Amino acid sequence: MNPLHTFCAAIVTVSVLATAPAVAQESVDDHATVWAAVERIWTEEERGNDGWVDEMLSADFMGWPTSSPAPRSKASTRMWSRFNRDQNKGLIHELFPLSIVVHGDMAVVHYLYTLAVQSRDKTTVMSNGRYTDVLVRDGISWKFISWHGGDDPE
């Protein structure tokens, strides 16, 4: 083999091997950051904080919970979040990630949940359900651009 070809092949091999851990690490970091964003909105909603809507939903957000007859904009989601906060108190939730796919600056997350809320009359209601969230990278953070899901039928 030509010494120049051997040298070039060695450089290419070293370059590819040197970047592989960085690519793998970025993917792991993205998955963790995306999942942290999902967990954060559930925690903020449980605490009765509705500031997450302005901070974590993209300006062109459109989500469709199964409890809604049509998709909801960011403004509509803010309104219903405030209404729900006034009607119910979040007690506890648990999320079960099924899959997270990160493709460049977009992520899709499928997960299940269990939720307990207390209504104004002090009745505790438990529910289970599922969601699919779509997020987009906005600089260094992830914002929700869409979601679909809700409680499973009883």
Wavefront OBJ file of the C-alpha trace (Angstrom):
o trace
v 0.000 0.000 0.000
v 1.196 3.488 -0.781
v 2.619 5.169 2.383
v 0.559 8.311 1.653
v -2.660 6.261 1.510
v -1.742 4.506 4.760
v -1.081 7.849 6.442
v -4.397 9.330 5.172
v -6.329 6.241 6.252
v -4.795 6.474 9.720
v -5.745 10.176 10.005
v -9.343 9.480 8.928
v -9.638 6.542 11.357
v -8.296 8.578 14.291
v -10.599 11.489 13.402
v -13.688 9.275 13.272
v -12.843 7.478 16.513
v -12.044 10.715 18.314
v -15.436 12.274 17.492
v -17.586 9.203 18.221
v -17.662 9.678 22.035
v -18.601 13.362 21.599
v -21.525 12.488 19.316
v -22.719 9.763 21.690
v -22.365 12.082 24.691
v -24.342 14.854 22.973
v -27.170 12.417 22.306
v -27.234 11.231 25.948
v -27.157 14.852 27.156
v -29.979 15.826 24.776
v -32.149 12.936 25.943
v -31.593 13.861 29.587
v -32.287 17.561 28.973
v -35.446 16.819 26.997
v -36.740 14.467 29.710
v -35.933 17.079 32.381
v -38.106 19.587 30.460
v -41.019 17.117 30.443
v -40.641 16.454 34.163
v -40.388 20.172 34.895
v -43.737 21.145 33.382
v -45.482 18.391 35.338
v -43.813 19.514 38.573
v -44.622 23.188 37.957
v -48.251 22.365 37.160
v -48.491 20.198 40.306
v -47.157 23.109 42.389
v -49.727 25.458 40.886
v -47.117 27.551 39.066
v -48.335 28.555 35.634
v -45.214 30.531 34.659
v -43.980 27.436 32.833
v -46.439 28.171 30.010
v -44.663 31.377 28.962
v -41.211 29.995 29.640
v -41.446 26.503 28.189
v -43.952 26.650 25.314
v -42.843 27.962 21.933
v -44.643 31.041 20.609
v -46.354 28.921 17.943
v -47.286 26.064 20.323
v -50.331 23.947 19.453
v -51.188 21.039 21.733
v -54.194 18.776 21.756
v -55.113 17.174 25.071
v -57.796 14.506 24.782
v -59.986 16.580 27.121
v -60.179 19.363 24.516
v -62.402 19.334 21.426
v -59.685 21.110 19.415
v -55.964 21.887 19.637
v -54.967 24.628 22.104
v -52.637 27.546 21.463
v -50.171 28.869 24.006
v -52.740 31.457 25.193
v -55.452 28.810 25.512
v -53.086 26.493 27.416
v -52.254 29.361 29.810
v -55.972 30.047 30.404
v -56.822 26.401 31.095
v -53.755 25.953 33.301
v -54.931 28.860 35.481
v -58.484 27.524 35.550
v -57.307 24.055 36.592
v -55.057 25.573 39.264
v -58.098 27.334 40.763
v -60.215 24.163 40.689
v -57.716 21.484 41.715
v -54.568 21.018 43.730
v -51.903 18.699 42.366
v -50.874 16.126 44.960
v -48.421 13.836 43.217
v -47.510 12.497 39.802
v -45.221 9.861 38.365
v -43.967 9.743 34.791
v -42.872 6.641 32.892
v -40.760 7.391 29.794
v -41.327 5.002 26.901
v -39.134 6.559 24.217
v -37.231 9.724 23.459
v -36.059 10.447 19.927
v -33.819 13.444 19.334
v -33.302 14.385 15.707
v -31.167 17.508 15.422
v -33.113 20.350 17.038
v -36.351 18.368 17.425
v -37.346 15.775 20.008
v -40.339 13.454 20.349
v -41.147 11.949 23.750
v -43.690 9.194 24.463
v -44.555 8.490 28.092
v -47.207 7.312 30.540
v -48.284 9.032 33.745
v -50.112 8.496 37.010
v -51.590 11.577 38.636
v -53.425 12.435 41.861
v -55.260 15.741 42.289
v -57.496 17.081 45.023
v -60.610 18.990 44.028
v -62.077 21.931 45.924
v -64.396 19.572 47.823
v -61.272 17.679 49.047
v -61.986 14.629 46.890
v -58.842 12.940 45.591
v -58.971 11.794 41.988
v -56.397 9.400 40.530
v -55.830 9.049 36.802
v -53.518 7.284 34.395
v -52.756 8.347 30.865
v -50.265 8.893 28.089
v -48.708 11.746 26.189
v -46.578 12.387 23.153
v -44.660 15.665 23.375
v -42.779 17.379 20.547
v -40.027 19.793 21.553
v -37.693 22.069 19.609
v -34.301 23.325 20.671
v -34.354 27.063 21.376
v -30.712 28.017 21.862
v -29.597 26.007 24.885
v -33.050 24.984 26.123
v -35.899 22.865 24.790
v -39.410 24.258 24.257
v -42.645 22.433 23.613
v -44.112 23.015 20.178
v -46.883 20.418 20.478
v -48.286 17.565 22.506
v -51.145 15.129 22.389
v -52.520 12.904 25.101
v -54.498 12.696 28.275
v -56.229 10.340 30.637
v -56.851 6.770 29.521
v -60.526 5.792 29.314
v -61.764 4.013 32.410
l 1 2 3 4 5 6 7 8 9 10 11 12 13 14 15 16 17 18 19 20 21 22 23 24 25 26 27 28 29 30 31 32 33 34 35 36 37 38 39 40 41 42 43 44 45 46 47 48 49 50 51 52 53 54 55 56 57 58 59 60 61 62 63 64 65 66 67 68 69 70 71 72 73 74 75 76 77 78 79 80 81 82 83 84 85 86 87 88 89 90 91 92 93 94 95 96 97 98 99 100 101 102 103 104 105 106 107 108 109 110 111 112 113 114 115 116 117 118 119 120 121 122 123 124 125 126 127 128 129 130 131 132 133 134 135 136 137 138 139 140 141 142 143 144 145 146 147 148 149 150 151 152 153 154
